[in-house]
Amino acid sequence: MELEVVHQPVPSRCGRRKRGLATTVLVSVSSGLLMSSISGIFAYPSVALPQLTGTNETLQLSIPQASWFATMPLFLCIPGSVVGGLLCERLGPRRTQILFSPLLSLSLVAMHLGSWRFIQEAGAAQVILLITRAIQGTIISLLNPTIAVYPCEVSSARHRGIVGSLIESWASLGLLLCYVMAKYLHWYTAAWLLPLTTIVPSFFGLLIAPESPLWLFRKGREGKAIATLLRLRDSPEEVVREITELKKNSEKNTSCSKLLQIVRRRANAVPMTISVTLLMLKEFSGLSVLTLYIVTIFQLAGVGLDPFSSSIVIGSTRLVFNFFGSALLHRLPRRYLLIRGNFLTAVTTGTIGIFFYLQAREYDLTQVNSLPLISLVIYMLGMSVGVGPVTWLMAAELLPGPVRSLGLGVTVTGYAITSFVVSKTFEDVKALIGLHGLFWCYSVGCVAYMLFVIFIVPETQGRTLKEIENFWAKSGYEKEVPSEDDDV
C-alpha cells in the first residue's frame, strides 16, 4: 500500500499544495453556501411574518399558524437529525448534499404559490405555506449532519480548524441575507431569491468537488480514497500517514450493543450530559427567538431606526464578530470566552427587559429609544465571539472517543428540542409575562449558563482529544473507564 501510494506520478509539492488548497476552498464555499441557505430558511420568518401578519395583506396567518410557520423546521430537526446522520454515512456527505439541495430549492420556490390570488381565494395559501415549511424542515434535518462533516473530512489537519470555525460565519451570512431581503422585498420574492443566491452556486460547486476521502475509505473504496487524498494533501507521505491512522481506527470499531454498554459508564455518561447541557443552555439565552422574531421585536420596541434596518445592523454585527470569534478561538481559553460572552448576554438581555418593562408602564423613552438596538449589538458581540462558536466546539471536544459520534447525535437532538420549545412558546410566554419578563428569563438563562461553565465545565483549550479523554478517566471514574482489553 505505502509503495503504491508513494510511487504514483504526482505534480510538484507546490502544485499539489495549490491544488489541494483550491479544492478545500471549493468544498468549504460550496457547503458554506448551503449552510447559509439553511440558516436563511430558519430566519425566513423575519422576512415573511411582519408581512403575513400585517393588516394590509390579503394573505393573513393566525397567531398559531404564524408560530408553526416560524418553528416547523426546528421541530422536524428533532427526529430528522439522527436519520440525516445515517443517510450521510450511507450515501456520502457530498452525494447527500447534491441529492437534496435541488429539492430544498424547489420547496422554497413553491412558497411563491401562496401569493397567487386564486389560491388565496380558495383558502389554500396558508396550507401551502405550512406544507412547504414542513418539507424544508425535513430536508434541512437530512442535510444538517453533512455540513460540518464534509468540509472537515476533506480538509487537512492544518486547515481543519479554520474550516470548522467558519461554519458559524456562513450561518450568519444567511441570516444577514434574510434581513436585507426583509427590508427591500416581498416575502414571496425572497422565497426564490434565497436559493438563487445560495443553493444554486453551492450545487454547481459540489458537482465538481470530490467526495469525502474518509467516507470512501470507510466504505472500502481504498483506491478511490487514496487518489482523492493525493489531490488534497501536500505529499504522498502525508497520505500514507493518514491512511495508516484510518486503518488503526477502523480496526477499533465498536458494535452497537457494546457501544450502549460503554455509554452507561459514568466516565462517558458525565461528559455526554455536560455536552448536551451546554447546547441546551445556549438556547435558553434567546438566540433562536431573536433569529426568528428580530423584526417583530424591533417593531414592538419602536427603535429610532427602521426595524428592518435595525435587523440588518444586528445581522452585520453577528457576521463580523463571528470572524473575530474564529480567530480568538485558537488563542484564548474556551471557558474564558464562554464566561465573558455569557456575562455580556446576561447584562444586555436584562437591560432590554428593563426597557420593555418601562415601556409597558408608559414611561417616556424617547431619549433612550435606541437602547434595544445598542443592547442587541453588544448581545451579538458576546454571542458571536464567545458563546456561539465555543459552545459547538466544546460540545464535541468534551466527548470521549468511544462515544463521540453517538454523543454528538444526542447533543444535536437536545439542542433541537430546546430551540424548538423556546421559539414555539415565544408568543405564549410574551402574552403571559410580557416581553420584559421574556427577556429577563433569557437573562436568567445566560446567568445559569455562566455558572454551569464556572463550576462544572473543564477547560479544553491546549489539550488534545486524548488528554481530554484521560481527564474523565482521572476524575473519579477510573474503575468504569474501558480498558484496552475492551477494544475501545
N, C-alpha and C positions, 0 to 999 in steps of 0.2 A: 504493500500500500504506500509506504513512505517513498520508495524509489520511484513508483509510478507517478506520484504527485510531483516530486522534485524535478523529474526529467521531462515533464510536459513542456512544450515550447510556449514561452510566455513573453510578454513585452518587457522592456526595461523596468527597473524599480520605479523610476519617476513616472513612466507611462502607466504602470499598474496603480500607483498611488492616485494619480489624477482621475483615472477611470473609476477606481473604487470610490473615491470621494464624490464624483459626479453621480454615480449610481445611488449612493447613500442619500445624497441631496434629493434626487428624483423620488426615491421611496419616501423620505421624510416629508417632502412637499405634497406628494400625492395623498398619503394617509392623513397628513395635517389638514389639507383642504376638506377631506371627508369628515374629519373631526370638527372643522369649522361649520360644516353643514349640519352635523348632529347638534352642536351647540346652538346654532341658529334656529333649529327646529324646536329645541327646548324653550328658547327665548321668543319664539314666534308670537305667543300671546301678547307680548309687549307691543307688537305691531297691530294685531288684529282686535284684541279685546277693547281698547279705547274706542275703536270704530264700531265694533259689533254690539257694544252695549250703549252707544250714544243715542240720543233722542232723535237725531236727524237721519238715521239709517233706516232703509227699508227692511233690511235683514237684522233681526234682533235675537240675541241669545239671552235666555233667562239666567238668573244667578247660578242655579245648579248646572245648567248647560255650560256656562262660561267656566265654572270650576272644573268640570270634567274635560273641557276643551284644553284648559291650561295644563292639567296634570295627567292626562291619559298616557303620554309616552313614559312618564316616570312610573306609573302603575304597572305597565307591561314590562318594564325592565326588571321587575322583581322576579317573575318566574323565567323570563326570557334570557337573562344573562347566563344562566347555567347552560341552557340549550345552545346559546351562541358560542360558549366555550367549547362544547363538544363538537359543534358543527365546524368551528375553526380548525380543530385538530383533525377532523375527518377530511375536509376539503382543502385545507391550507389557507393561511390568512389572506394572501393576495387573491386567490381564486374566490374566496368568500366575498371580498370587497368588490371584485369585478361583477360577481353574480347579482349582488343585492343593491349596489349603488344605482343602477338604472331604475329599479323598482322604487327606490326611495325618491328619485326624481319624479317619477310618474305620480306617486302619491301626493307630492307637493303640487304639481301642476293640476291634478284633479280637484284641488280645493277651489280652483277658479270656477268650477261648475256652480258653486254656491252663489256666485254673483249674477247668474243668468236669471232674468226676470221670470220666465215661465216656471223654472224650478222653484223660485221663491213663492210664486203664486200657488204652486201645488203643495206647499208646506214641506218640501223635501230638503230644503237647503241646510237646515240645522242638522238633519240626519247625515247628509253627505259630509259636512264638516267634521262631525264626531267620528264617522267611519274612517275618513282619511287620516285623522289624528291617531286612531287605533292602529291603522296599517303602518303609519310612520313609527309608532312606538314599538310595534313588533319587529320591524326591520332594524331599527336602532339597537334593540336588545340583542339581535343576532350579530350586528356589526361591531358593537362596543368592544368585545374582547379582542378583536383583531387590531384595533387602533394602536394600542400600546405594544402588542406582541410583535407585529410585523416590522416596524422600523427598528426596534431594538434587536431583533434576531438577524436583521440584515447588517446592522452597524457593527463595526469592530469595537473592541473593548475601549479603544481610545476615544471613539465618538459616541459611545452608547449613552454616557451620562448627559451630554449636551442634547442629543436627540430626544431622550426621555423627558428631560426637563422642559422641552419646548411644547409638549402636548398641551399644557395649560395655556400657553400663549396662543396656540391655534384655536383653542376653545374660546378665548377672549376675542379673537378676531371675528369669529362667528357671531358673538354677542354684539359687537360693535356694528357689524353689517346690518343686523336686525334693527338696532336702534336708529341707524341712519335711514333705513327704509321706512321705519315708522314715522319719521318726520316728513318725508317727501312723497311717499307712495301710498296708494290704496292697498288694503290687505291682500286683495286678490292679485295685484300686480307683483307684490313681494313674493307671493306663493310660487311664481315661476322664475322670478329673477334670482332668488336664493340658490336654487340648484344650478342655474346657468352660470353663476359666478364661482361656485364651489365644486359641485359634484361632477359637472361635465369636464372641466380640466383635470380633476382628480382621476376620472375614469380613463382618459386618454393617457395620462401618465402611468397608470397601473398596467395598461396594455403592453407597454414596452419595458416595464420593470421586471426583475427576476422574482421568482418565488423564494420564500424564506429557505436558506440552505439548511437551517437547523430542522425545519419541518421535513424537508426532503430526506435528511439523514434519519429522522425518527421513523419515516415510512419505508426505510430500507433501500432508498434510491441513492446509494453512496456515490456512484459515479456522477450523477447529476449534481449532488450536493458539493462534491469536490470541484467540479467545473464552475459552479456558481461562486464558490469561495475564492477560486483563483481570479475571478473578475473583481472581487470585492476587497481582497486583502493585499497588503504590500509585498508579500513574499511567499513562495511555496512553503518555507519553513513555518511561517505563521499559520498556514493552512494545516500543516501536519500537526502542530501543537493543538489546534482547535479540534481537529478530528479525533486525535488521541483522547482529549478530555471528554468529548462527546461519547466515545466508546466506553470510557470508565463510568460515566454517569448512567449510560443505558444499561450497564450490567447490574446496576443497583436499583432498578425499577421495583416498586413495591406493589403487591396485589391490593385490590380494593378492601378485602377483609382485613389484611394486615394493616392497611392504612387507617382503617377505622379503630383498630386496637391502639395504634400509635396516637391517634387524636385524643383518646381518653386519658392519656398520661398527662399529668399536670404540667410537666416541663414543656409540653406542646399546647395544651389547652389554655394555659395562662397567657402566653403571647398571642394566641389567636383571639382571646377575649379582649385583650388590650388593643389589638389591631382593629377589630370591628368597632370597639367603643370610640376610638379616635375619629373614625369617619362619621359615626352617628352623632357625636357631639359637635362636629363641624357643621352639620346640617341644622342643629339647634341654634346656630348663630344667625339664621335667617337668610343665608346666601341664596338658596333656591327661590325663596319668596321675592327677594329683590331682583333676581334674574327674570322672573315671570311677570311681576307686577310693578316694575320700576316706574313706568309712565303713569300708571294709576296712582302710585304713592306721591309722585311729584304733583299730579293734579290736585290731590287732596291737600298737599302741603301749601300750595299756592306760592311756589318759589318765585323769585324775581324773574328768572329766565323762563322761556317756554319749556313745558315739561319734556317735550321731545328733545330739545337742545340740551337740557339738563341730563337726559339719559345718555346722549352722545358723549358728554363730558365724562360721565361715570364709566362708560364703555372704553373710552380712550385711556382713562386713568388706569383701568384694570389691565389693559393690554400693555401699556408702557411699564407698569410696575411688575408685570409678570417677567419681563426680561431682566429687571433688576433682581427679582427673586431667584431666577435661574442662575445668575452669577453668584449671588450670596450663598446659595445652597451648598456650594462646594468649598466655602471659605469660613462660614460661621457654624457653631454648634446648632444642631436641629432644635434642641429644647429652648435655646436662647431665642431663635426665630419664632417658635410657637408661643412662648410666654409673652414676648413683646407684641406679637401680632394679635393675640387674644386680648391683651390689655387695651390696645387701640380700638379693637372692635367692640369691646365691652363699654368703653367710655363713649364712643360715638353713638352706638345704639341707645344707650341710656340718655344721651343728650337729645337725640331725635324724639325719644319718648317724652321728655320734658316739654319739647316744643309742641307736640300734639296734645299734651295734657293742657297746656296754657291756651292752645287754640280752641280746645273743646270748652274751656271756661270763658271763651270770648274775650281774651286779652288782646290788646292791640300789638301785633307782632310785625308791624310794617318795617320797623328798623332792623329786625333780625330775620326777615323772610328768606334770606339766603342761607340760614343756619343748616337746614336739612341737606342742601347741596354740598356745603363745605364738610359737614359731618360724614356724608357718604363718600366723598373723595378720600377722607382720612380712613374711613372704614375699608375702602378698597386698597389703600396702602397696606394696612395691616393684614388684609386677607390675601392679597396677591403676592406680597413679598414674603410673608411668613406662613400663615395658616394653610392656604390652598395647596401650593406645591409640596410643602414639607409634610403635610398630613398624608398625602398619597404615597410619598416616598417612604416614610417611616412605617406606614401600614404594611408595606412589602418587606422592608428591611428587618422588622422585628420578628417575622415568622421564621421558625427553623426550617431547614431544607426539606425534611421529610414531609412537612405539611404545608409547604409554601403554596403550591398550586391550589389545593383544596381550601386553604385558609384565605387566599385571595378571592375565591368564589364566594365563600361565606361573607367576607368583608364587603364585597360589592353588593351582595343581596341585602345585607343590613343597611348599607348606605342608601340603596334604592327605596327600601321600606321607609326609612326615616325621612328622606327627601320628599317622598310622595305624601306622607301623613302631614308634614309641616306645611307643604304647599296646598294640599287639598283642603285643609282646615283654615286657610287664611281668612276667607270671608266670614266663616262661622265664629272664629275667635275674635275677629275685629268687631263683629256685631255684639259679642258677649262682653268683652272687657275694653273695647275701644282700641284705636290704633296706637295710642300711647301705651296701653297695657301690653299690646303685642310686642312693641319694641323693647319694653322693659323685660319681657320674657326672653327675647333674644339676648339682651344684656346679661341676664342671669345664666343663659346657656354658655355665653362666652366665658364668664367667670368660672363656671363649672368645668369647662374645658381646660382653662388655665390651671386650676387646682389639680385636675387629673394629671396634667403633664408634670407639675411640680412634685407631686407625691408618688406617682405611680410609674410614669413612663421613663425608661432608661435612655441615656444618650447613645446614639448610633454613629455619629459623625467620627470619622477617623478609624472606625472598626471595620474589618472585613465581615462578610456574612458568616464565616465560620467562627469568628470571635464572638459575634452576637449570639450565635447558637450555643457556644460554650458558656456564655454568660448565664443563659437559662439553666444550663446543666449544673452551674455552681451556685445557684440561688435557692438552695434548699430542696432541689428535686433530683439530686444525683441518682438516687436508687430507682427513679422512674424513667430515667433517660435511656433510650435504646442503646444497647451496646453494639460493638462491631459484629457480634455473633448474630444480631437480629437482621443483618443485611440491610440496614437503613442507610 
